[in-house]
């Protein structure tokens, strides 16, 4: 019996993936450990390897397919000396993730649409409820609506209510042509607004409803200027969703300190001259942030509904800018590593992050975040917390500024750093103590070596 190759779950929360590329073609010999294909997640492209030997008999999911459900078959491998006719006995077909059960941001939720009837397959029309008053030529109130994912998205963009549309697809399924026809005819009637009622009190920590604008509304509000449309990729959607949730549900507060980095710059130059190791200012920041967490462990924590979790490991997630978003590779146990090791790891992680070659464990997780925009000349900024982290440290540019030393005016290289704290986990006094320790380490870099 042919062996099914399944879409792997590359993270505990992954429900679907995109099949970016096949490295084998039908008829190729396959050995355990051979790279079969590349799978795209919202953050990276990862290779999947064969665990069985034989011949790649059939590719079920062609490369370029998006939204393939986890554990759906994507290919079949024939065992040694297995007759290719055995492939005909396997009815495996790709399962695409239904947008109805996991709607993309801004789309209405609903039930999954039934699969379209395929040639050679029998199909049974789903049972319908007893006739009920219908809205126009659409569906009865409470009736299950069968609509393709593309049609649902187009209906949402056009502001149409699928419940008030008729479907011309199999078993009355609403398809793209039905949406286009409705738009061409001036649109279908929208659902009546419910009677006003006093707003219910939202549970503590629940995100508040925010206005959502369709593209046409945004263009009109902007005054109809010319524009270039940039498609929203999976990474950008995840960034938008997570940061919106963070600002809605996490009570941020901010603490800023100015650090004199003259001694740090001298130490950096001395290390480069003596050991020929290129250590960046950011590497010093990572080391100082990690050591400060060891001295103020209350800041190395996350909120949960059951308990505050104080982490025993110090894993620093460092934001790296990509062309279409950002990713946070992790320096694990950063408090236990020297500056040279941190520098080497960050160089490797950053390079592989920009080519989408990070392993899942290298960018998911961490206990604390750092975002450094000093290389862009940004003096000071406040970053958004990346849940479940309890804090994120925003680092500005190191620049010469006038300062007062020993009662006299002087010039020093100063770097502003702002800590954003989750007030559910880190109180003001804890955050202040953390920044005091961090500032002392940055201003006396030799103490990081003790």
C-alpha positions as a printed NumPy array, in Angstrom:
array([[  0.   ,   0.   ,   0.   ],
       [  1.479,   3.415,  -0.913],
       [  2.737,   5.514,   1.995],
       [  1.087,   8.895,   2.472],
       [  3.274,  11.961,   3.014],
       [  1.302,  14.35 ,   5.22 ],
       [  1.462,  18.114,   5.653],
       [  3.53 ,  18.422,   8.854],
       [  2.646,  20.531,  11.877],
       [  5.691,  22.767,  12.181],
       [  4.46 ,  24.413,  15.371],
       [  1.948,  23.566,  18.115],
       [ -0.482,  26.19 ,  16.776],
       [ -0.037,  25.594,  13.046],
       [ -3.261,  24.547,  11.284],
       [ -2.264,  25.055,   7.654],
       [  0.733,  25.728,   5.442],
       [  1.702,  26.579,   1.885],
       [  3.558,  24.116,  -0.322],
       [  6.249,  26.344,  -1.787],
       [  8.372,  23.908,  -3.797],
       [  8.897,  20.226,  -4.544],
       [ 12.512,  18.985,  -4.559],
       [ 11.468,  15.6  ,  -5.973],
       [  9.303,  14.804,  -8.968],
       [  7.061,  11.831,  -9.629],
       [  9.141,   8.739, -10.377],
       [ 12.195,   9.888,  -8.391],
       [ 13.793,   7.506,  -5.919],
       [ 13.389,   8.619,  -2.295],
       [ 15.625,   7.758,   0.631],
       [ 15.097,   8.513,   4.296],
       [ 16.474,  11.971,   4.984],
       [ 16.01 ,  13.265,   1.433],
       [ 14.478,  16.724,   1.22 ],
       [ 11.065,  16.29 ,  -0.371],
       [  9.595,  19.785,  -0.339],
       [  9.632,  23.267,   1.165],
       [  6.725,  24.37 ,   3.347],
       [  5.943,  28.024,   4.02 ],
       [  4.605,  29.12 ,   7.397],
       [  3.727,  32.681,   8.329],
       [  7.321,  33.265,   9.466],
       [  9.68 ,  31.059,   7.476],
       [ 10.178,  28.494,   4.74 ],
       [ 11.133,  25.083,   6.109],
       [ 12.237,  21.844,   4.46 ],
       [ 10.515,  18.515,   5.106],
       [ 12.469,  15.29 ,   4.822],
       [ 11.386,  11.807,   3.835],
       [ 11.191,   9.215,   6.61 ],
       [ 10.495,   6.271,   4.274],
       [ 12.264,   4.839,   1.241],
       [ 10.785,   4.072,  -2.145],
       [  9.634,   6.004,  -5.214],
       [  7.643,   9.225,  -5.28 ],
       [  4.555,   7.811,  -6.948],
       [  2.157,  10.745,  -6.932],
       [  2.251,  14.424,  -5.995],
       [ -1.187,  15.258,  -4.611],
       [ -0.567,  18.914,  -3.782],
       [  1.286,  20.842,  -6.496],
       [  3.851,  23.453,  -5.53 ],
       [  2.417,  26.898,  -5.031],
       [ -0.708,  25.569,  -3.273],
       [ -1.724,  27.648,  -0.264],
       [ -3.799,  26.827,   2.804],
       [ -3.162,  23.068,   2.978],
       [ -4.445,  21.652,   6.263],
       [ -2.043,  19.983,   8.685],
       [ -2.051,  16.169,   8.328],
       [ -3.603,  16.361,   4.854],
       [ -1.87 ,  14.009,   2.355],
       [  0.425,  15.867,  -0.037],
       [  2.127,  12.946,  -1.818],
       [  2.293,   9.147,  -2.079],
       [  5.45 ,   7.037,  -1.901],
       [  5.553,   3.574,  -3.433],
       [  7.452,   0.948,  -1.5  ],
       [ 10.229,  -1.128,  -3.008],
       [  8.949,  -3.201,  -5.96 ],
       [  5.394,  -1.937,  -5.349],
       [  3.172,  -1.882,  -8.442],
       [  2.315,   1.694,  -9.56 ],
       [ -1.256,   0.472, -10.066],
       [ -1.562,   0.541,  -6.293],
       [ -1.805,   4.346,  -6.586],
       [ -5.19 ,   3.984,  -8.233],
       [ -6.582,   2.431,  -5.051],
       [ -5.751,   5.528,  -2.994],
       [ -8.409,   8.226,  -3.039],
       [ -6.293,  10.795,  -1.17 ],
       [ -6.932,  14.388,  -2.132],
       [ -5.599,  17.64 ,  -0.668],
       [ -7.551,  19.275,   2.129],
       [ -7.438,  23.049,   2.038],
       [ -7.982,  24.908,   5.266],
       [-11.534,  26.291,   5.268],
       [-11.628,  30.014,   5.781],
       [-15.073,  29.632,   7.311],
       [-13.81 ,  27.956,  10.466],
       [-10.603,  29.988,  10.657],
       [-11.498,  33.281,   8.989],
       [ -8.803,  35.731,   8.085],
       [ -8.905,  39.089,   9.862],
       [-11.956,  41.068,   8.873],
       [-13.854,  38.119,   7.373],
       [-17.121,  36.917,   8.905],
       [-16.989,  33.569,  10.612],
       [-19.078,  30.616,   9.542],
       [-19.053,  26.912,   8.896],
       [-16.789,  25.21 ,   6.386],
       [-18.054,  24.99 ,   2.827],
       [-18.633,  21.477,   1.475],
       [-16.105,  20.231,  -1.089],
       [-17.133,  20.66 ,  -4.714],
       [-18.139,  17.458,  -6.497],
       [-15.235,  15.958,  -8.427],
       [-15.413,  13.907, -11.572],
       [-15.947,  10.242, -10.778],
       [-17.066,  10.899,  -7.223],
       [-20.55 ,  10.64 ,  -5.858],
       [-21.964,  13.567,  -3.954],
       [-24.928,  13.754,  -1.674],
       [-26.766,  17.018,  -1.283],
       [-26.582,  18.161,   2.349],
       [-29.869,  17.988,   4.262],
       [-31.728,  21.293,   4.358],
       [-33.885,  22.566,   7.194],
       [-37.617,  22.963,   6.83 ],
       [-38.625,  25.891,   4.608],
       [-38.499,  29.233,   6.372],
       [-39.056,  32.817,   5.322],
       [-36.268,  33.83 ,   2.981],
       [-34.54 ,  37.161,   2.545],
       [-34.889,  38.063,  -1.128],
       [-33.637,  35.194,  -3.291],
       [-31.097,  34.145,  -0.696],
       [-31.17 ,  31.774,   2.288],
       [-33.684,  31.184,   5.044],
       [-32.918,  32.689,   8.415],
       [-30.527,  30.396,  10.268],
       [-29.945,  28.22 ,   7.201],
       [-26.447,  26.929,   6.568],
       [-24.753,  28.988,   3.848],
       [-22.534,  27.152,   1.378],
       [-20.036,  29.59 ,  -0.107],
       [-16.561,  29.179,  -1.554],
       [-13.664,  30.85 ,   0.317],
       [-13.018,  33.192,  -2.633],
       [-16.685,  34.158,  -2.861],
       [-16.809,  34.817,   0.89 ],
       [-13.809,  37.107,   0.641],
       [-15.233,  38.99 ,  -2.351],
       [-18.604,  39.345,  -0.612],
       [-16.929,  40.789,   2.455],
       [-14.907,  43.245,   0.362],
       [-18.058,  44.353,  -1.495],
       [-20.08 ,  44.677,   1.704],
       [-22.609,  42.018,   0.626],
       [-24.479,  39.718,   2.998],
       [-24.027,  36.105,   1.742],
       [-27.27 ,  35.102,   3.461],
       [-29.161,  37.297,   0.986],
       [-27.532,  35.901,  -2.143],
       [-28.553,  32.99 ,  -4.332],
       [-25.931,  30.411,  -5.342],
       [-25.401,  28.967,  -8.814],
       [-22.781,  26.393,  -7.817],
       [-23.306,  22.723,  -6.9  ],
       [-26.155,  22.331,  -4.372],
       [-26.757,  26.084,  -4.376],
       [-23.219,  26.955,  -3.328],
       [-22.362,  30.646,  -3.743],
       [-19.407,  31.072,  -6.077],
       [-17.362,  33.938,  -7.477],
       [-19.753,  34.494, -10.409],
       [-22.668,  35.065,  -8.007],
       [-20.77 ,  37.82 ,  -6.181],
       [-19.745,  39.478,  -9.436],
       [-23.347,  39.352, -10.655],
       [-24.607,  40.891,  -7.416],
       [-22.04 ,  43.704,  -7.606],
       [-22.869,  44.353, -11.274],
       [-26.579,  44.605, -10.479],
       [-26.021,  47.12 ,  -7.729],
       [-25.506,  44.713,  -4.859],
       [-27.838,  42.577,  -2.805],
       [-29.731,  43.925,   0.201],
       [-27.666,  43.882,   3.338],
       [-28.781,  42.397,   6.595],
       [-30.942,  44.689,   8.662],
       [-29.181,  46.256,  11.596],
       [-30.222,  44.728,  14.917],
       [-32.262,  46.799,  17.32 ],
       [-30.14 ,  48.974,  19.547],
       [-29.479,  47.57 ,  22.965],
       [-27.398,  48.72 ,  25.905],
       [-23.784,  47.62 ,  25.441],
       [-22.841,  44.61 ,  27.536],
       [-19.858,  44.977,  29.788],
       [-16.853,  43.335,  28.147],
       [-14.884,  40.881,  30.279],
       [-11.635,  42.211,  31.67 ],
       [ -8.867,  41.692,  29.14 ],
       [-11.24 ,  41.159,  26.185],
       [-10.308,  43.148,  23.049],
       [-12.663,  46.024,  22.233],
       [-14.321,  46.16 ,  18.83 ],
       [-12.5  ,  48.482,  16.449],
       [-13.799,  49.869,  13.164],
       [-12.754,  47.893,  10.111],
       [-12.561,  49.664,   6.77 ],
       [-12.8  ,  48.101,   3.361],
       [-10.367,  49.209,   0.696],
       [-12.991,  51.381,  -1.02 ],
       [-13.761,  53.178,   2.254],
       [-10.091,  53.871,   2.97 ],
       [ -9.597,  55.275,  -0.549],
       [-12.617,  57.543,  -0.14 ],
       [-11.516,  58.733,   3.313],
       [ -8.077,  59.565,   1.913],
       [ -9.678,  61.703,  -0.809],
       [ -9.234,  59.269,  -3.712],
       [ -5.524,  59.907,  -4.386],
       [ -3.625,  57.592,  -6.769],
       [ -2.216,  54.523,  -5.056],
       [ -0.343,  51.243,  -5.536],
       [ -1.903,  48.175,  -3.981],
       [  0.455,  45.891,  -2.032],
       [ -0.968,  42.428,  -1.272],
       [ -1.068,  41.46 ,   2.409],
       [  1.014,  38.341,   2.932],
       [  0.68 ,  35.831,   5.755],
       [  3.488,  37.378,   7.809],
       [  1.978,  40.857,   7.649],
       [ -1.451,  39.524,   8.673],
       [  0.06 ,  37.761,  11.699],
       [  2.004,  40.892,  12.695],
       [ -1.148,  43.003,  12.391],
       [ -3.232,  40.566,  14.423],
       [ -0.704,  39.962,  17.208],
       [  0.25 ,  43.61 ,  17.703],
       [ -3.383,  44.723,  17.66 ],
       [ -4.187,  42.099,  20.282],
       [ -1.175,  43.212,  22.321],
       [ -2.161,  46.876,  22.397],
       [ -5.792,  45.98 ,  23.147],
       [ -5.218,  43.42 ,  25.888],
       [ -1.815,  44.178,  27.449],
       [ -1.615,  47.234,  29.767],
       [  1.646,  48.838,  28.609],
       [  3.688,  51.348,  30.557],
       [  7.099,  52.731,  29.61 ],
       [ 10.354,  53.564,  31.38 ],
       [ 13.247,  55.39 ,  29.663],
       [ 16.879,  55.779,  30.747],
       [ 19.814,  57.484,  29.027],
       [ 22.986,  55.387,  29.038],
       [ 26.502,  56.806,  28.674],
       [ 28.168,  54.351,  26.258],
       [ 31.654,  55.908,  25.959],
       [ 33.251,  53.042,  27.952],
       [ 31.216,  50.496,  25.978],
       [ 32.551,  51.896,  22.697],
       [ 36.1  ,  51.78 ,  24.074],
       [ 35.627,  48.156,  25.151],
       [ 34.206,  47.274,  21.755],
       [ 37.23 ,  48.775,  20.   ],
       [ 39.626,  46.98 ,  22.365],
       [ 37.949,  43.613,  21.738],
       [ 38.119,  44.124,  17.987],
       [ 41.831,  45.013,  18.178],
       [ 42.848,  42.229,  20.562],
       [ 40.686,  39.314,  19.509],
       [ 39.731,  40.387,  15.982],
       [ 36.109,  39.682,  16.894],
       [ 33.507,  42.095,  15.589],
       [ 31.13 ,  42.773,  18.473],
       [ 28.286,  45.218,  17.892],
       [ 26.647,  47.588,  20.346],
       [ 23.565,  45.399,  20.053],
       [ 25.558,  42.391,  21.279],
       [ 26.466,  44.347,  24.418],
       [ 22.791,  45.276,  24.829],
       [ 21.727,  41.615,  24.583],
       [ 24.295,  40.587,  27.185],
       [ 23.39 ,  43.437,  29.557],
       [ 19.652,  42.796,  29.177],
       [ 20.153,  39.102,  29.949],
       [ 22.345,  39.715,  33.019],
       [ 19.874,  42.308,  34.305],
       [ 17.1  ,  39.705,  34.073],
       [ 19.182,  37.374,  36.238],
       [ 19.522,  40.113,  38.85 ],
       [ 15.861,  41.179,  38.571],
       [ 14.088,  37.88 ,  37.807],
       [ 10.655,  39.439,  38.398],
       [ 11.024,  41.087,  34.965],
       [ 11.679,  37.739,  33.27 ],
       [  8.052,  36.681,  33.476],
       [  4.781,  36.194,  31.595],
       [  1.123,  36.564,  32.474],
       [ -1.325,  33.673,  32.432],
       [ -4.875,  33.516,  33.791],
       [ -3.753,  30.903,  36.334],
       [ -0.452,  32.315,  37.569],
       [  2.441,  34.636,  36.783],
       [  5.16 ,  32.501,  35.217],
       [  8.713,  33.466,  36.136],
       [ 11.089,  31.866,  33.691],
       [ 14.209,  30.06 ,  34.884],
       [ 15.937,  30.473,  31.512],
       [ 16.889,  33.814,  29.977],
       [ 16.097,  33.577,  26.25 ],
       [ 16.332,  36.904,  24.422],
       [ 14.246,  37.387,  21.254],
       [ 15.838,  40.049,  19.029],
       [ 13.792,  41.771,  16.319],
       [ 15.276,  41.497,  12.81 ],
       [ 13.781,  43.543,   9.983],
       [ 12.816,  41.732,   6.779],
       [ 11.652,  43.143,   3.457],
       [  8.034,  42.201,   4.199],
       [  7.886,  42.276,   7.989],
       [ 10.033,  41.269,  10.931],
       [ 11.051,  38.149,  12.807],
       [ 12.537,  37.588,  16.271],
       [ 15.331,  34.994,  16.36 ],
       [ 16.226,  33.906,  19.874],
       [ 19.564,  33.892,  21.694],
       [ 18.946,  31.169,  24.255],
       [ 20.557,  31.287,  27.703],
       [ 22.06 ,  34.642,  26.743],
       [ 23.107,  35.329,  30.341],
       [ 25.466,  32.34 ,  30.211],
       [ 27.187,  33.26 ,  26.93 ],
       [ 30.112,  35.526,  26.246],
       [ 29.992,  38.528,  23.944],
       [ 31.869,  36.746,  21.166],
       [ 29.437,  33.828,  21.211],
       [ 26.429,  36.16 ,  21.228],
       [ 27.927,  38.097,  18.293],
       [ 28.49 ,  34.916,  16.277],
       [ 25.   ,  33.601,  16.999],
       [ 23.305,  36.876,  16.068],
       [ 25.242,  37.082,  12.809],
       [ 24.155,  33.559,  11.87 ],
       [ 20.549,  33.956,  13.042],
       [ 20.112,  37.281,  11.245],
       [ 21.501,  35.926,   7.971],
       [ 19.245,  32.857,   8.025],
       [ 16.246,  34.934,   9.119],
       [ 16.551,  37.089,   5.994],
       [ 16.609,  33.993,   3.773],
       [ 13.744,  32.261,   5.594],
       [ 15.939,  29.377,   6.781],
       [ 15.43 ,  29.578,  10.542],
       [ 14.213,  26.508,  12.371],
       [ 10.95 ,  26.845,  14.246],
       [ 12.665,  26.629,  17.646],
       [ 14.979,  29.475,  16.65 ],
       [ 12.275,  32.123,  16.318],
       [  9.285,  30.951,  18.352],
       [  9.452,  31.421,  22.096],
       [ 11.793,  33.504,  24.211],
       [ 11.208,  35.196,  27.554],
       [ 12.151,  38.834,  26.77 ],
       [ 12.371,  40.964,  23.604],
       [ 14.775,  43.585,  22.263],
       [ 14.118,  45.939,  19.356],
       [ 17.058,  48.094,  18.284],
       [ 16.461,  50.912,  15.795],
       [ 19.684,  52.747,  16.519],
       [ 21.146,  51.729,  13.165],
       [ 18.352,  53.73 ,  11.519],
       [ 19.222,  56.879,  13.473],
       [ 16.128,  56.696,  15.69 ],
       [ 16.821,  58.53 ,  18.936],
       [ 14.067,  57.034,  21.096],
       [ 10.907,  54.963,  20.65 ],
       [  8.459,  52.758,  22.531],
       [  7.995,  49.208,  21.223],
       [  4.878,  47.037,  21.419],
       [  5.131,  44.005,  23.721],
       [  5.279,  40.649,  21.945],
       [  3.053,  38.314,  24.018],
       [  3.596,  36.247,  26.025],
       [  6.713,  38.254,  26.913],
       [  6.289,  40.56 ,  29.869],
       [  8.697,  43.213,  28.548],
       [ 10.378,  44.552,  25.429],
       [ 13.42 ,  46.841,  25.424],
       [ 13.539,  49.514,  22.69 ],
       [ 17.062,  50.78 ,  21.933],
       [ 17.837,  54.067,  20.185],
       [ 20.928,  55.409,  18.477],
       [ 24.113,  56.165,  20.379],
       [ 24.965,  59.805,  19.673],
       [ 26.996,  62.587,  21.177],
       [ 24.959,  64.81 ,  23.484],
       [ 25.726,  67.513,  26.023],
       [ 25.738,  66.125,  29.573],
       [ 26.666,  67.34 ,  33.019],
       [ 29.581,  65.502,  34.678],
       [ 30.866,  66.51 ,  38.092],
       [ 28.972,  69.781,  37.873],
       [ 30.482,  70.748,  34.519],
       [ 29.118,  70.599,  30.989],
       [ 30.637,  67.832,  28.866],
       [ 29.959,  65.793,  25.74 ],
       [ 29.245,  62.058,  25.929],
       [ 27.934,  59.297,  23.686],
       [ 24.425,  58.675,  24.963],
       [ 21.937,  55.939,  24.068],
       [ 18.275,  56.154,  25.105],
       [ 16.597,  52.854,  26.018],
       [ 12.882,  52.432,  26.74 ],
       [ 11.401,  49.421,  28.514],
       [  7.763,  48.592,  27.757],
       [  6.251,  46.538,  30.588],
       [  3.108,  44.456,  30.949],
       [  1.681,  45.977,  34.14 ],
       [ -0.077,  42.703,  34.991],
       [  3.357,  41.126,  35.451],
       [  5.87 ,  43.905,  36.065],
       [  5.071,  46.744,  38.443],
       [  6.638,  50.179,  38.126],
       [  9.181,  49.59 ,  40.888],
       [ 10.29 ,  46.288,  39.348],
       [ 10.686,  47.889,  35.933],
       [ 12.653,  50.758,  37.46 ],
       [ 15.011,  48.375,  39.289],
       [ 15.56 ,  46.448,  36.077],
       [ 16.482,  49.597,  34.159],
       [ 18.858,  50.689,  36.943],
       [ 20.723,  47.39 ,  36.709],
       [ 20.734,  47.464,  32.908],
       [ 22.107,  51.037,  32.861],
       [ 24.938,  50.128,  35.294],
       [ 25.945,  47.169,  33.13 ],
       [ 25.933,  49.18 ,  29.913],
       [ 27.927,  52.015,  31.453],
       [ 30.479,  49.632,  33.042],
       [ 30.876,  46.901,  30.382],
       [ 33.798,  45.273,  32.222],
       [ 31.32 ,  44.063,  34.855],
       [ 29.629,  41.896,  32.217],
       [ 32.749,  39.731,  32.171],
       [ 32.65 ,  38.964,  35.916]])
